[in-house]
Amino acid sequence: MEKKELRRLIKHMVKELSDEQKLEQSNAVFSHIENTTLFKHCRNVMLFSSLPDELPTHHIIERWSKQKNVYLPRVNGDSIEVIKYEPGILQKGSYNILEPVGGELATPDILDLIIVPGVAFDRNGNRCGRGKGYYDRFLSQTHAATIAVCFDCQLVDNLPTEPHDIAAQHVVTINYQSI
């Protein structure tokens, strides 16, 4: 299946999930991550501000910012900037995603862990994003550990990949954890 068709199919399946199901899966996924040695030993974590068809993260951003330095991406042209999260200072930016306003700009090398969004993933960490390549370009600049998070319906057997695609090191859903 081609990426365009896969994106359409997965978005339809996610749309069928209730808000309660989405929150339940989000809580289970992030609770699992919080209990890993990887998470416990990291200090600087990059999350993402979720869209309606992604695993909800807004409550996790708040929770984690009480114990870690949390960073969020902000789109700038064809790249992602890393901005330290400050509670209450987000506004809709590129692609209608909540992004930090102003804030402390950081370099990718400061990050210990990156939580990676996507439309679909396979168990090898391969991801199908939204097709713009922002995360592939960004992930090629860092040595941080990467964990892809998604709903169970976003985990597929095999994804088509291209040479520029950067896989996540780990994948976590409510029913599958590679860490």
Residue pairs with C-beta under 8 A, 6 or more apart in sequence:
1 9
1 160
2 160
3 128
3 131
3 159
3 160
4 131
6 119
6 120
6 128
6 156
6 159
7 119
7 120
7 128
7 130
7 131
10 119
10 120
10 128
10 153
10 154
10 156
11 53
11 119
13 153
13 154
14 53
14 151
14 153
14 154
15 53
17 25
17 151
17 153
22 55
22 56
22 151
23 56
24 174
25 55
25 151
25 152
25 173
25 174
26 55
26 56
26 57
26 59
26 60
28 174
29 55
29 149
29 150
29 172
29 173
29 174
30 60
30 149
32 172
32 177
33 39
33 115
33 147
33 149
33 172
33 179
34 40
36 179
38 113
38 145
38 147
38 170
38 179
39 45
39 113
41 112
42 68
42 112
42 113
42 145
43 68
43 69
43 112
44 68
44 69
44 71
44 106
44 110
44 111
44 112
44 113
45 64
45 68
45 69
45 70
45 71
45 111
45 112
45 113
45 114
45 115
46 70
46 71
46 72
46 73
46 82
46 111
46 113
46 114
46 115
46 144
47 57
47 60
47 61
47 64
47 70
47 71
47 72
47 85
47 115
48 54
48 57
48 72
48 73
48 115
48 116
48 117
49 57
49 58
49 61
49 72
49 90
49 97
49 98
49 99
50 56
50 57
50 58
50 117
51 95
51 96
51 97
53 119
54 117
54 150
55 117
55 149
55 150
55 151
57 115
58 98
61 70
61 72
61 85
62 87
64 70
65 85
65 87
69 84
70 84
70 85
71 82
71 83
71 84
71 85
71 106
71 110
71 111
72 82
72 83
72 85
72 90
72 99
72 100
73 80
73 81
73 82
73 83
73 99
73 134
73 138
74 80
74 81
74 82
74 83
74 93
74 94
74 99
74 100
75 81
75 93
75 94
75 95
75 97
75 99
75 134
78 133
78 134
78 137
79 134
79 137
79 138
80 134
80 135
80 137
80 138
81 105
82 105
82 106
82 107
82 108
82 110
82 111
83 99
83 100
83 103
83 104
83 105
83 106
84 100
84 103
84 104
84 106
85 100
85 103
86 100
86 103
89 100
89 101
89 102
89 103
90 98
90 99
90 100
90 101
91 98
91 99
91 101
92 98
92 99
93 99
95 130
108 138
108 141
108 142
108 144
109 142
109 143
111 142
111 144
112 144
112 145
113 144
113 145
113 146
113 147
114 139
114 142
114 144
114 145
114 146
114 147
115 147
115 149
116 127
116 135
116 139
116 146
116 147
116 148
116 149
116 168
117 129
117 135
117 148
117 149
117 150
118 127
118 128
118 129
118 135
118 148
118 150
118 154
119 127
119 128
119 129
119 130
119 154
120 127
120 128
120 150
120 154
120 155
120 156
120 159
121 127
121 128
121 148
121 150
121 154
121 155
121 156
121 159
121 168
121 171
122 155
122 156
122 157
122 158
122 159
122 171
123 155
123 157
123 171
123 176
123 178
124 167
125 146
125 148
125 167
125 168
125 169
125 170
125 171
125 178
126 159
126 161
126 165
126 167
127 135
127 148
127 159
127 165
127 167
127 168
128 159
129 135
129 136
133 164
135 166
136 164
136 165
136 166
139 146
139 166
140 166
145 169
145 170
146 168
146 169
146 170
147 168
147 169
147 170
147 171
147 172
147 179
148 168
148 170
148 171
148 172
149 171
149 172
149 173
150 171
150 173
151 173
151 174
152 173
152 174
152 175
152 176
154 173
155 171
155 173
155 176
161 167
170 177
170 178
170 179
171 177
171 178
172 178
172 179
